[in-house]
Amino acid sequence: MSEHQLPPVQFTPEEILYLQDHLSGQRTQWFNYYEACLEEGRDKAAERAHKHYEMFRSLRNKVYHLNGRDTLALGQHEQRWWDQQHDYN
């Protein structure tokens, strides 16, 4: 492999599930912290927390879609019709 070529990125199912769970947990924690800051009137901290929440939400959604998982589905293997794998060419 040359110095100008990156190795292909491949995740195992276990790695994807770990990332999904970790990002979901971080998303939840930042959202709860954001809500607590709003209740306490700490606007600067709430603004910072909301930025972190949005970042983790975005990353979580992208990781969920790596294996075709629907971020809104109730179960581990459920998918909605619009979230099936498609040929985007």
PyMOL Python script that loads the backbone (N, CA, C, O; Angstrom):
from pymol import cmd

cmd.read_pdbstr("""\
ATOM      1  N   MET A   1       0.852  -1.173   0.000  1.00  0.00           N
ATOM      2  CA  MET A   1       0.000   0.000   0.000  1.00  0.00           C
ATOM      3  C   MET A   1       0.900   1.238   0.000  1.00  0.00           C
ATOM      4  O   MET A   1       1.888   1.305   0.731  1.00  0.00           O
ATOM      5  N   SER A   2       0.541   2.200  -0.821  1.00  0.00           N
ATOM      6  CA  SER A   2       1.341   3.414  -0.907  1.00  0.00           C
ATOM      7  C   SER A   2       0.941   4.387   0.196  1.00  0.00           C
ATOM      8  O   SER A   2      -0.080   4.211   0.861  1.00  0.00           O
ATOM      9  N   GLU A   3       1.754   5.401   0.374  1.00  0.00           N
ATOM     10  CA  GLU A   3       1.467   6.406   1.394  1.00  0.00           C
ATOM     11  C   GLU A   3       0.310   7.317   0.996  1.00  0.00           C
ATOM     12  O   GLU A   3      -0.174   8.100   1.813  1.00  0.00           O
ATOM     13  N   HIS A   4      -0.131   7.217  -0.246  1.00  0.00           N
ATOM     14  CA  HIS A   4      -1.230   8.055  -0.737  1.00  0.00           C
ATOM     15  C   HIS A   4      -2.560   7.314  -0.779  1.00  0.00           C
ATOM     16  O   HIS A   4      -3.567   7.865  -1.226  1.00  0.00           O
ATOM     17  N   GLN A   5      -2.567   6.090  -0.324  1.00  0.00           N
ATOM     18  CA  GLN A   5      -3.782   5.281  -0.358  1.00  0.00           C
ATOM     19  C   GLN A   5      -4.144   4.850   1.058  1.00  0.00           C
ATOM     20  O   GLN A   5      -3.308   4.328   1.795  1.00  0.00           O
ATOM     21  N   LEU A   6      -5.385   5.071   1.420  1.00  0.00           N
ATOM     22  CA  LEU A   6      -5.856   4.667   2.738  1.00  0.00           C
ATOM     23  C   LEU A   6      -6.362   3.234   2.703  1.00  0.00           C
ATOM     24  O   LEU A   6      -6.904   2.793   1.689  1.00  0.00           O
ATOM     25  N   PRO A   7      -6.193   2.506   3.794  1.00  0.00           N
ATOM     26  CA  PRO A   7      -6.740   1.141   3.828  1.00  0.00           C
ATOM     27  C   PRO A   7      -8.268   1.186   3.845  1.00  0.00           C
ATOM     28  O   PRO A   7      -8.849   2.147   4.350  1.00  0.00           O
ATOM     29  N   PRO A   8      -8.920   0.171   3.308  1.00  0.00           N
ATOM     30  CA  PRO A   8     -10.387   0.153   3.349  1.00  0.00           C
ATOM     31  C   PRO A   8     -10.874  -0.002   4.792  1.00  0.00           C
ATOM     32  O   PRO A   8     -10.276  -0.720   5.593  1.00  0.00           O
ATOM     33  N   VAL A   9     -11.949   0.673   5.095  1.00  0.00           N
ATOM     34  CA  VAL A   9     -12.528   0.614   6.438  1.00  0.00           C
ATOM     35  C   VAL A   9     -13.648  -0.418   6.430  1.00  0.00           C
ATOM     36  O   VAL A   9     -14.623  -0.294   5.689  1.00  0.00           O
ATOM     37  N   GLN A  10     -13.492  -1.428   7.259  1.00  0.00           N
ATOM     38  CA  GLN A  10     -14.515  -2.460   7.375  1.00  0.00           C
ATOM     39  C   GLN A  10     -14.776  -2.709   8.853  1.00  0.00           C
ATOM     40  O   GLN A  10     -13.846  -2.869   9.644  1.00  0.00           O
ATOM     41  N   PHE A  11     -16.051  -2.737   9.212  1.00  0.00           N
ATOM     42  CA  PHE A  11     -16.443  -2.967  10.594  1.00  0.00           C
ATOM     43  C   PHE A  11     -17.042  -4.358  10.734  1.00  0.00           C
ATOM     44  O   PHE A  11     -17.743  -4.836   9.842  1.00  0.00           O
ATOM     45  N   THR A  12     -16.760  -4.999  11.855  1.00  0.00           N
ATOM     46  CA  THR A  12     -17.443  -6.243  12.176  1.00  0.00           C
ATOM     47  C   THR A  12     -18.820  -5.888  12.751  1.00  0.00           C
ATOM     48  O   THR A  12     -19.024  -4.764  13.210  1.00  0.00           O
ATOM     49  N   PRO A  13     -19.754  -6.823  12.729  1.00  0.00           N
ATOM     50  CA  PRO A  13     -21.060  -6.538  13.339  1.00  0.00           C
ATOM     51  C   PRO A  13     -20.934  -6.148  14.815  1.00  0.00           C
ATOM     52  O   PRO A  13     -21.678  -5.293  15.294  1.00  0.00           O
ATOM     53  N   GLU A  14     -20.009  -6.763  15.525  1.00  0.00           N
ATOM     54  CA  GLU A  14     -19.816  -6.440  16.939  1.00  0.00           C
ATOM     55  C   GLU A  14     -19.320  -5.013  17.119  1.00  0.00           C
ATOM     56  O   GLU A  14     -19.740  -4.316  18.043  1.00  0.00           O
ATOM     57  N   GLU A  15     -18.424  -4.578  16.231  1.00  0.00           N
ATOM     58  CA  GLU A  15     -17.914  -3.208  16.304  1.00  0.00           C
ATOM     59  C   GLU A  15     -19.017  -2.197  16.028  1.00  0.00           C
ATOM     60  O   GLU A  15     -19.107  -1.170  16.701  1.00  0.00           O
ATOM     61  N   ILE A  16     -19.853  -2.485  15.042  1.00  0.00           N
ATOM     62  CA  ILE A  16     -20.954  -1.575  14.732  1.00  0.00           C
ATOM     63  C   ILE A  16     -21.931  -1.485  15.893  1.00  0.00           C
ATOM     64  O   ILE A  16     -22.367  -0.390  16.250  1.00  0.00           O
ATOM     65  N   LEU A  17     -22.280  -2.624  16.486  1.00  0.00           N
ATOM     66  CA  LEU A  17     -23.193  -2.603  17.635  1.00  0.00           C
ATOM     67  C   LEU A  17     -22.591  -1.848  18.807  1.00  0.00           C
ATOM     68  O   LEU A  17     -23.292  -1.106  19.495  1.00  0.00           O
ATOM     69  N   TYR A  18     -21.296  -2.030  19.040  1.00  0.00           N
ATOM     70  CA  TYR A  18     -20.628  -1.302  20.121  1.00  0.00           C
ATOM     71  C   TYR A  18     -20.701   0.206  19.870  1.00  0.00           C
ATOM     72  O   TYR A  18     -21.034   0.975  20.772  1.00  0.00           O
ATOM     73  N   LEU A  19     -20.390   0.621  18.650  1.00  0.00           N
ATOM     74  CA  LEU A  19     -20.443   2.044  18.318  1.00  0.00           C
ATOM     75  C   LEU A  19     -21.863   2.589  18.448  1.00  0.00           C
ATOM     76  O   LEU A  19     -22.061   3.694  18.954  1.00  0.00           O
ATOM     77  N   GLN A  20     -22.848   1.820  17.995  1.00  0.00           N
ATOM     78  CA  GLN A  20     -24.237   2.253  18.107  1.00  0.00           C
ATOM     79  C   GLN A  20     -24.620   2.467  19.570  1.00  0.00           C
ATOM     80  O   GLN A  20     -25.196   3.495  19.925  1.00  0.00           O
ATOM     81  N   ASP A  21     -24.302   1.510  20.396  1.00  0.00           N
ATOM     82  CA  ASP A  21     -24.643   1.609  21.814  1.00  0.00           C
ATOM     83  C   ASP A  21     -23.911   2.763  22.490  1.00  0.00           C
ATOM     84  O   ASP A  21     -24.499   3.499  23.283  1.00  0.00           O
ATOM     85  N   HIS A  22     -22.627   2.919  22.175  1.00  0.00           N
ATOM     86  CA  HIS A  22     -21.838   3.994  22.781  1.00  0.00           C
ATOM     87  C   HIS A  22     -22.379   5.365  22.364  1.00  0.00           C
ATOM     88  O   HIS A  22     -22.547   6.250  23.204  1.00  0.00           O
ATOM     89  N   LEU A  23     -22.648   5.538  21.081  1.00  0.00           N
ATOM     90  CA  LEU A  23     -23.149   6.823  20.602  1.00  0.00           C
ATOM     91  C   LEU A  23     -24.554   7.102  21.122  1.00  0.00           C
ATOM     92  O   LEU A  23     -24.885   8.251  21.415  1.00  0.00           O
ATOM     93  N   SER A  24     -25.378   6.075  21.240  1.00  0.00           N
ATOM     94  CA  SER A  24     -26.719   6.258  21.818  1.00  0.00           C
ATOM     95  C   SER A  24     -26.622   6.720  23.269  1.00  0.00           C
ATOM     96  O   SER A  24     -27.357   7.610  23.697  1.00  0.00           O
ATOM     97  N   GLY A  25     -25.716   6.112  24.013  1.00  0.00           N
ATOM     98  CA  GLY A  25     -25.524   6.499  25.415  1.00  0.00           C
ATOM     99  C   GLY A  25     -25.029   7.929  25.546  1.00  0.00           C
ATOM    100  O   GLY A  25     -25.522   8.683  26.384  1.00  0.00           O
ATOM    101  N   GLN A  26     -24.058   8.306  24.726  1.00  0.00           N
ATOM    102  CA  GLN A  26     -23.544   9.675  24.767  1.00  0.00           C
ATOM    103  C   GLN A  26     -24.626  10.679  24.365  1.00  0.00           C
ATOM    104  O   GLN A  26     -24.755  11.742  24.972  1.00  0.00           O
ATOM    105  N   ARG A  27     -25.387  10.334  23.355  1.00  0.00           N
ATOM    106  CA  ARG A  27     -26.480  11.202  22.912  1.00  0.00           C
ATOM    107  C   ARG A  27     -27.475  11.426  24.048  1.00  0.00           C
ATOM    108  O   ARG A  27     -27.906  12.554  24.288  1.00  0.00           O
ATOM    109  N   THR A  28     -27.832  10.366  24.736  1.00  0.00           N
ATOM    110  CA  THR A  28     -28.770  10.460  25.853  1.00  0.00           C
ATOM    111  C   THR A  28     -28.210  11.311  26.981  1.00  0.00           C
ATOM    112  O   THR A  28     -28.914  12.160  27.528  1.00  0.00           O
ATOM    113  N   GLN A  29     -26.945  11.088  27.335  1.00  0.00           N
ATOM    114  CA  GLN A  29     -26.328  11.848  28.426  1.00  0.00           C
ATOM    115  C   GLN A  29     -26.268  13.344  28.115  1.00  0.00           C
ATOM    116  O   GLN A  29     -26.581  14.172  28.970  1.00  0.00           O
ATOM    117  N   TRP A  30     -25.869  13.684  26.896  1.00  0.00           N
ATOM    118  CA  TRP A  30     -25.778  15.101  26.536  1.00  0.00           C
ATOM    119  C   TRP A  30     -27.161  15.738  26.479  1.00  0.00           C
ATOM    120  O   TRP A  30     -27.312  16.906  26.837  1.00  0.00           O
ATOM    121  N   PHE A  31     -28.172  14.996  26.037  1.00  0.00           N
ATOM    122  CA  PHE A  31     -29.516  15.548  26.016  1.00  0.00           C
ATOM    123  C   PHE A  31     -30.010  15.814  27.448  1.00  0.00           C
ATOM    124  O   PHE A  31     -30.582  16.869  27.722  1.00  0.00           O
ATOM    125  N   ASN A  32     -29.788  14.866  28.345  1.00  0.00           N
ATOM    126  CA  ASN A  32     -30.209  15.041  29.734  1.00  0.00           C
ATOM    127  C   ASN A  32     -29.486  16.218  30.389  1.00  0.00           C
ATOM    128  O   ASN A  32     -30.087  16.988  31.138  1.00  0.00           O
ATOM    129  N   TYR A  33     -28.193  16.346  30.098  1.00  0.00           N
ATOM    130  CA  TYR A  33     -27.417  17.467  30.637  1.00  0.00           C
ATOM    131  C   TYR A  33     -27.937  18.789  30.075  1.00  0.00           C
ATOM    132  O   TYR A  33     -28.056  19.773  30.804  1.00  0.00           O
ATOM    133  N   TYR A  34     -28.243  18.808  28.786  1.00  0.00           N
ATOM    134  CA  TYR A  34     -28.798  19.996  28.136  1.00  0.00           C
ATOM    135  C   TYR A  34     -30.104  20.412  28.814  1.00  0.00           C
ATOM    136  O   TYR A  34     -30.296  21.587  29.126  1.00  0.00           O
ATOM    137  N   GLU A  35     -30.986  19.463  29.037  1.00  0.00           N
ATOM    138  CA  GLU A  35     -32.268  19.756  29.688  1.00  0.00           C
ATOM    139  C   GLU A  35     -32.063  20.283  31.112  1.00  0.00           C
ATOM    140  O   GLU A  35     -32.745  21.212  31.545  1.00  0.00           O
ATOM    141  N   ALA A  36     -31.121  19.683  31.827  1.00  0.00           N
ATOM    142  CA  ALA A  36     -30.841  20.138  33.196  1.00  0.00           C
ATOM    143  C   ALA A  36     -30.308  21.570  33.189  1.00  0.00           C
ATOM    144  O   ALA A  36     -30.684  22.376  34.040  1.00  0.00           O
ATOM    145  N   CYS A  37     -29.449  21.884  32.246  1.00  0.00           N
ATOM    146  CA  CYS A  37     -28.913  23.254  32.145  1.00  0.00           C
ATOM    147  C   CYS A  37     -30.018  24.253  31.844  1.00  0.00           C
ATOM    148  O   CYS A  37     -30.030  25.354  32.394  1.00  0.00           O
ATOM    149  N   LEU A  38     -30.941  23.875  30.978  1.00  0.00           N
ATOM    150  CA  LEU A  38     -32.064  24.766  30.668  1.00  0.00           C
ATOM    151  C   LEU A  38     -32.907  25.027  31.912  1.00  0.00           C
ATOM    152  O   LEU A  38     -33.306  26.163  32.167  1.00  0.00           O
ATOM    153  N   GLU A  39     -33.176  23.982  32.681  1.00  0.00           N
ATOM    154  CA  GLU A  39     -33.981  24.127  33.897  1.00  0.00           C
ATOM    155  C   GLU A  39     -33.301  25.008  34.925  1.00  0.00           C
ATOM    156  O   GLU A  39     -33.959  25.729  35.675  1.00  0.00           O
ATOM    157  N   GLU A  40     -31.958  24.943  34.954  1.00  0.00           N
ATOM    158  CA  GLU A  40     -31.196  25.723  35.930  1.00  0.00           C
ATOM    159  C   GLU A  40     -30.832  27.115  35.424  1.00  0.00           C
ATOM    160  O   GLU A  40     -30.241  27.911  36.153  1.00  0.00           O
ATOM    161  N   GLY A  41     -31.190  27.404  34.169  1.00  0.00           N
ATOM    162  CA  GLY A  41     -30.917  28.722  33.620  1.00  0.00           C
ATOM    163  C   GLY A  41     -29.466  28.942  33.216  1.00  0.00           C
ATOM    164  O   GLY A  41     -29.022  30.086  33.117  1.00  0.00           O
ATOM    165  N   ARG A  42     -28.726  27.878  32.984  1.00  0.00           N
ATOM    166  CA  ARG A  42     -27.327  27.994  32.580  1.00  0.00           C
ATOM    167  C   ARG A  42     -27.265  27.956  31.047  1.00  0.00           C
ATOM    168  O   ARG A  42     -27.061  26.903  30.443  1.00  0.00           O
ATOM    169  N   ASP A  43     -27.443  29.116  30.448  1.00  0.00           N
ATOM    170  CA  ASP A  43     -27.581  29.200  28.996  1.00  0.00           C
ATOM    171  C   ASP A  43     -26.314  28.820  28.238  1.00  0.00           C
ATOM    172  O   ASP A  43     -26.393  28.121  27.228  1.00  0.00           O
ATOM    173  N   LYS A  44     -25.163  29.261  28.697  1.00  0.00           N
ATOM    174  CA  LYS A  44     -23.906  28.931  28.001  1.00  0.00           C
ATOM    175  C   LYS A  44     -23.645  27.426  28.028  1.00  0.00           C
ATOM    176  O   LYS A  44     -23.277  26.833  27.014  1.00  0.00           O
ATOM    177  N   ALA A  45     -23.837  26.826  29.180  1.00  0.00           N
ATOM    178  CA  ALA A  45     -23.633  25.381  29.300  1.00  0.00           C
ATOM    179  C   ALA A  45     -24.663  24.628  28.458  1.00  0.00           C
ATOM    180  O   ALA A  45     -24.345  23.599  27.862  1.00  0.00           O
ATOM    181  N   ALA A  46     -25.885  25.134  28.410  1.00  0.00           N
ATOM    182  CA  ALA A  46     -26.933  24.500  27.611  1.00  0.00           C
ATOM    183  C   ALA A  46     -26.582  24.573  26.125  1.00  0.00           C
ATOM    184  O   ALA A  46     -26.792  23.610  25.387  1.00  0.00           O
ATOM    185  N   GLU A  47     -26.057  25.697  25.697  1.00  0.00           N
ATOM    186  CA  GLU A  47     -25.662  25.847  24.298  1.00  0.00           C
ATOM    187  C   GLU A  47     -24.554  24.862  23.931  1.00  0.00           C
ATOM    188  O   GLU A  47     -24.597  24.237  22.871  1.00  0.00           O
ATOM    189  N   ARG A  48     -23.577  24.732  24.801  1.00  0.00           N
ATOM    190  CA  ARG A  48     -22.464  23.787  24.578  1.00  0.00           C
ATOM    191  C   ARG A  48     -22.983  22.349  24.567  1.00  0.00           C
ATOM    192  O   ARG A  48     -22.602  21.551  23.712  1.00  0.00           O
ATOM    193  N   ALA A  49     -23.846  22.030  25.515  1.00  0.00           N
ATOM    194  CA  ALA A  49     -24.397  20.676  25.607  1.00  0.00           C
ATOM    195  C   ALA A  49     -25.222  20.340  24.368  1.00  0.00           C
ATOM    196  O   ALA A  49     -25.182  19.211  23.878  1.00  0.00           O
ATOM    197  N   HIS A  50     -25.964  21.311  23.866  1.00  0.00           N
ATOM    198  CA  HIS A  50     -26.788  21.059  22.685  1.00  0.00           C
ATOM    199  C   HIS A  50     -25.918  20.774  21.464  1.00  0.00           C
ATOM    200  O   HIS A  50     -26.277  19.936  20.637  1.00  0.00           O
ATOM    201  N   LYS A  51     -24.789  21.453  21.338  1.00  0.00           N
ATOM    202  CA  LYS A  51     -23.871  21.180  20.230  1.00  0.00           C
ATOM    203  C   LYS A  51     -23.327  19.756  20.311  1.00  0.00           C
ATOM    204  O   LYS A  51     -23.225  19.066  19.297  1.00  0.00           O
ATOM    205  N   HIS A  52     -22.977  19.322  21.521  1.00  0.00           N
ATOM    206  CA  HIS A  52     -22.493  17.951  21.706  1.00  0.00           C
ATOM    207  C   HIS A  52     -23.605  16.944  21.396  1.00  0.00           C
ATOM    208  O   HIS A  52     -23.372  15.927  20.743  1.00  0.00           O
ATOM    209  N   TYR A  53     -24.808  17.241  21.871  1.00  0.00           N
ATOM    210  CA  TYR A  53     -25.955  16.369  21.607  1.00  0.00           C
ATOM    211  C   TYR A  53     -26.173  16.214  20.101  1.00  0.00           C
ATOM    212  O   TYR A  53     -26.354  15.098  19.615  1.00  0.00           O
ATOM    213  N   GLU A  54     -26.158  17.317  19.368  1.00  0.00           N
ATOM    214  CA  GLU A  54     -26.374  17.268  17.916  1.00  0.00           C
ATOM    215  C   GLU A  54     -25.280  16.460  17.217  1.00  0.00           C
ATOM    216  O   GLU A  54     -25.563  15.714  16.280  1.00  0.00           O
ATOM    217  N   MET A  55     -24.040  16.607  17.668  1.00  0.00           N
ATOM    218  CA  MET A  55     -22.933  15.862  17.069  1.00  0.00           C
ATOM    219  C   MET A  55     -23.112  14.362  17.297  1.00  0.00           C
ATOM    220  O   MET A  55     -22.984  13.573  16.361  1.00  0.00           O
ATOM    221  N   PHE A  56     -23.406  13.969  18.530  1.00  0.00           N
ATOM    222  CA  PHE A  56     -23.591  12.545  18.817  1.00  0.00           C
ATOM    223  C   PHE A  56     -24.821  11.989  18.110  1.00  0.00           C
ATOM    224  O   PHE A  56     -24.820  10.830  17.695  1.00  0.00           O
ATOM    225  N   ARG A  57     -25.864  12.793  17.968  1.00  0.00           N
ATOM    226  CA  ARG A  57     -27.050  12.341  17.245  1.00  0.00           C
ATOM    227  C   ARG A  57     -26.713  12.093  15.771  1.00  0.00           C
ATOM    228  O   ARG A  57     -27.125  11.087  15.194  1.00  0.00           O
ATOM    229  N   SER A  58     -25.972  13.004  15.180  1.00  0.00           N
ATOM    230  CA  SER A  58     -25.586  12.859  13.783  1.00  0.00           C
ATOM    231  C   SER A  58     -24.697  11.634  13.577  1.00  0.00           C
ATOM    232  O   SER A  58     -24.913  10.856  12.647  1.00  0.00           O
ATOM    233  N   LEU A  59     -23.699  11.463  14.443  1.00  0.00           N
ATOM    234  CA  LEU A  59     -22.813  10.304  14.337  1.00  0.00           C
ATOM    235  C   LEU A  59     -23.577   9.004  14.551  1.00  0.00           C
ATOM    236  O   LEU A  59     -23.370   8.025  13.833  1.00  0.00           O
ATOM    237  N   ARG A  60     -24.452   9.002  15.533  1.00  0.00           N
ATOM    238  CA  ARG A  60     -25.253   7.805  15.828  1.00  0.00           C
ATOM    239  C   ARG A  60     -26.079   7.407  14.618  1.00  0.00           C
ATOM    240  O   ARG A  60     -26.117   6.231  14.257  1.00  0.00           O
ATOM    241  N   ASN A  61     -26.743   8.369  13.986  1.00  0.00           N
ATOM    242  CA  ASN A  61     -27.568   8.062  12.822  1.00  0.00           C
ATOM    243  C   ASN A  61     -26.726   7.494  11.688  1.00  0.00           C
ATOM    244  O   ASN A  61     -27.152   6.556  11.015  1.00  0.00           O
ATOM    245  N   LYS A  62     -25.549   8.044  11.470  1.00  0.00           N
ATOM    246  CA  LYS A  62     -24.679   7.545  10.406  1.00  0.00           C
ATOM    247  C   LYS A  62     -24.214   6.125  10.689  1.00  0.00           C
ATOM    248  O   LYS A  62     -24.177   5.292   9.783  1.00  0.00           O
ATOM    249  N   VAL A  63     -23.860   5.844  11.938  1.00  0.00           N
ATOM    250  CA  VAL A  63     -23.404   4.494  12.288  1.00  0.00           C
ATOM    251  C   VAL A  63     -24.564   3.502  12.190  1.00  0.00           C
ATOM    252  O   VAL A  63     -24.367   2.367  11.756  1.00  0.00           O
ATOM    253  N   TYR A  64     -25.763   3.912  12.586  1.00  0.00           N
ATOM    254  CA  TYR A  64     -26.914   3.013  12.466  1.00  0.00           C
ATOM    255  C   TYR A  64     -27.137   2.613  11.019  1.00  0.00           C
ATOM    256  O   TYR A  64     -27.501   1.471  10.738  1.00  0.00           O
ATOM    257  N   HIS A  65     -26.921   3.549  10.096  1.00  0.00           N
ATOM    258  CA  HIS A  65     -27.171   3.266   8.694  1.00  0.00           C
ATOM    259  C   HIS A  65     -26.042   2.479   8.030  1.00  0.00           C
ATOM    260  O   HIS A  65     -26.194   2.046   6.887  1.00  0.00           O
ATOM    261  N   LEU A  66     -24.923   2.284   8.710  1.00  0.00           N
ATOM    262  CA  LEU A  66     -23.835   1.497   8.139  1.00  0.00           C
ATOM    263  C   LEU A  66     -24.270   0.063   7.841  1.00  0.00           C
ATOM    264  O   LEU A  66     -23.818  -0.545   6.871  1.00  0.00           O
ATOM    265  N   ASN A  67     -25.149  -0.463   8.683  1.00  0.00           N
ATOM    266  CA  ASN A  67     -25.620  -1.831   8.440  1.00  0.00           C
ATOM    267  C   ASN A  67     -27.103  -1.872   8.098  1.00  0.00           C
ATOM    268  O   ASN A  67     -27.744  -2.912   8.245  1.00  0.00           O
ATOM    269  N   GLY A  68     -27.650  -0.753   7.645  1.00  0.00           N
ATOM    270  CA  GLY A  68     -29.036  -0.712   7.208  1.00  0.00           C
ATOM    271  C   GLY A  68     -30.045  -0.638   8.318  1.00  0.00           C
ATOM    272  O   GLY A  68     -31.238  -0.812   8.070  1.00  0.00           O
ATOM    273  N   ARG A  69     -29.609  -0.384   9.549  1.00  0.00           N
ATOM    274  CA  ARG A  69     -30.534  -0.325  10.678  1.00  0.00           C
ATOM    275  C   ARG A  69     -31.277   1.003  10.680  1.00  0.00           C
ATOM    276  O   ARG A  69     -30.687   2.060  10.455  1.00  0.00           O
ATOM    277  N   ASP A  70     -32.554   0.936  10.933  1.00  0.00           N
ATOM    278  CA  ASP A  70     -33.396   2.118  10.990  1.00  0.00           C
ATOM    279  C   ASP A  70     -33.274   2.746  12.367  1.00  0.00           C
ATOM    280  O   ASP A  70     -33.479   2.066  13.373  1.00  0.00           O
ATOM    281  N   THR A  71     -32.944   4.028  12.433  1.00  0.00           N
ATOM    282  CA  THR A  71     -32.772   4.692  13.727  1.00  0.00           C
ATOM    283  C   THR A  71     -34.077   4.839  14.491  1.00  0.00           C
ATOM    284  O   THR A  71     -34.055   5.070  15.700  1.00  0.00           O
ATOM    285  N   LEU A  72     -35.228   4.709  13.809  1.00  0.00           N
ATOM    286  CA  LEU A  72     -36.526   4.854  14.471  1.00  0.00           C
ATOM    287  C   LEU A  72     -37.227   3.531  14.728  1.00  0.00           C
ATOM    288  O   LEU A  72     -38.288   3.507  15.351  1.00  0.00           O
ATOM    289  N   ALA A  73     -36.655   2.438  14.262  1.00  0.00           N
ATOM    290  CA  ALA A  73     -37.305   1.141  14.432  1.00  0.00           C
ATOM    291  C   ALA A  73     -37.277   0.707  15.890  1.00  0.00           C
ATOM    292  O   ALA A  73     -36.356   1.043  16.634  1.00  0.00           O
ATOM    293  N   LEU A  74     -38.286  -0.034  16.282  1.00  0.00           N
ATOM    294  CA  LEU A  74     -38.409  -0.453  17.680  1.00  0.00           C
ATOM    295  C   LEU A  74     -37.429  -1.541  18.054  1.00  0.00           C
ATOM    296  O   LEU A  74     -36.872  -1.522  19.152  1.00  0.00           O
ATOM    297  N   GLY A  75     -37.209  -2.486  17.165  1.00  0.00           N
ATOM    298  CA  GLY A  75     -36.376  -3.629  17.503  1.00  0.00           C
ATOM    299  C   GLY A  75     -35.025  -3.581  16.828  1.00  0.00           C
ATOM    300  O   GLY A  75     -34.767  -2.732  15.974  1.00  0.00           O
ATOM    301  N   GLN A  76     -34.165  -4.506  17.223  1.00  0.00           N
ATOM    302  CA  GLN A  76     -32.800  -4.573  16.709  1.00  0.00           C
ATOM    303  C   GLN A  76     -32.749  -4.754  15.197  1.00  0.00           C
ATOM    304  O   GLN A  76     -31.871  -4.195  14.539  1.00  0.00           O
ATOM    305  N   HIS A  77     -33.677  -5.527  14.638  1.00  0.00           N
ATOM    306  CA  HIS A  77     -33.571  -5.885  13.228  1.00  0.00           C
ATOM    307  C   HIS A  77     -34.655  -5.253  12.351  1.00  0.00           C
ATOM    308  O   HIS A  77     -34.723  -5.530  11.154  1.00  0.00           O
ATOM    309  N   GLU A  78     -35.495  -4.414  12.940  1.00  0.00           N
ATOM    310  CA  GLU A  78     -36.578  -3.826  12.157  1.00  0.00           C
ATOM    311  C   GLU A  78     -36.040  -2.734  11.236  1.00  0.00           C
ATOM    312  O   GLU A  78     -35.077  -2.039  11.561  1.00  0.00           O
ATOM    313  N   GLN A  79     -36.677  -2.606  10.097  1.00  0.00           N
ATOM    314  CA  GLN A  79     -36.356  -1.549   9.155  1.00  0.00           C
ATOM    315  C   GLN A  79     -37.647  -1.027   8.553  1.00  0.00           C
ATOM    316  O   GLN A  79     -38.616  -1.770   8.402  1.00  0.00           O
ATOM    317  N   ARG A  80     -37.658   0.229   8.215  1.00  0.00           N
ATOM    318  CA  ARG A  80     -38.794   0.803   7.503  1.00  0.00           C
ATOM    319  C   ARG A  80     -38.538   0.677   6.012  1.00  0.00           C
ATOM    320  O   ARG A  80     -37.395   0.484   5.596  1.00  0.00           O
ATOM    321  N   TRP A  81     -39.581   0.782   5.201  1.00  0.00           N
ATOM    322  CA  TRP A  81     -39.427   0.587   3.761  1.00  0.00           C
ATOM    323  C   TRP A  81     -38.425   1.556   3.165  1.00  0.00           C
ATOM    324  O   TRP A  81     -37.700   1.191   2.240  1.00  0.00           O
ATOM    325  N   TRP A  82     -38.362   2.809   3.680  1.00  0.00           N
ATOM    326  CA  TRP A  82     -37.457   3.809   3.123  1.00  0.00           C
ATOM    327  C   TRP A  82     -36.031   3.638   3.607  1.00  0.00           C
ATOM    328  O   TRP A  82     -35.124   4.318   3.128  1.00  0.00           O
ATOM    329  N   ASP A  83     -35.829   2.741   4.547  1.00  0.00           N
ATOM    330  CA  ASP A  83     -34.500   2.575   5.115  1.00  0.00           C
ATOM    331  C   ASP A  83     -33.853   1.281   4.631  1.00  0.00           C
ATOM    332  O   ASP A  83     -32.823   0.869   5.166  1.00  0.00           O
ATOM    333  N   GLN A  84     -34.431   0.651   3.651  1.00  0.00           N
ATOM    334  CA  GLN A  84     -33.815  -0.538   3.097  1.00  0.00           C
ATOM    335  C   GLN A  84     -32.589  -0.128   2.296  1.00  0.00           C
ATOM    336  O   GLN A  84     -32.450   1.033   1.913  1.00  0.00           O
ATOM    337  N   GLN A  85     -31.717  -1.069   2.048  1.00  0.00           N
ATOM    338  CA  GLN A  85     -30.538  -0.737   1.258  1.00  0.00           C
ATOM    339  C   GLN A  85     -30.940  -0.447  -0.179  1.00  0.00           C
ATOM    340  O   GLN A  85     -31.753  -1.158  -0.769  1.00  0.00           O
ATOM    341  N   HIS A  86     -30.361   0.604  -0.726  1.00  0.00           N
ATOM    342  CA  HIS A  86     -30.689   1.029  -2.078  1.00  0.00           C
ATOM    343  C   HIS A  86     -29.413   1.170  -2.894  1.00  0.00           C
ATOM    344  O   HIS A  86     -28.311   1.270  -2.354  1.00  0.00           O
ATOM    345  N   ASP A  87     -29.590   1.174  -4.179  1.00  0.00           N
ATOM    346  CA  ASP A  87     -28.474   1.446  -5.086  1.00  0.00           C
ATOM    347  C   ASP A  87     -28.527   2.939  -5.401  1.00  0.00           C
ATOM    348  O   ASP A  87     -29.386   3.391  -6.159  1.00  0.00           O
ATOM    349  N   TYR A  88     -27.599   3.704  -4.813  1.00  0.00           N
ATOM    350  CA  TYR A  88     -27.625   5.159  -4.963  1.00  0.00           C
ATOM    351  C   TYR A  88     -26.784   5.648  -6.127  1.00  0.00           C
ATOM    352  O   TYR A  88     -26.396   6.816  -6.141  1.00  0.00           O
ATOM    353  N   ASN A  89     -26.487   4.801  -7.104  1.00  0.00           N
ATOM    354  CA  ASN A  89     -25.682   5.232  -8.259  1.00  0.00           C
ATOM    355  C   ASN A  89     -26.437   6.183  -9.141  1.00  0.00           C
ATOM    356  O   ASN A  89     -25.907   6.640 -10.154  1.00  0.00           O
TER     357      ASN A  89
END
""", "prot")
cmd.dss("prot")
cmd.show_as("cartoon", "prot")
cmd.util.cbc("prot")
cmd.orient("prot")
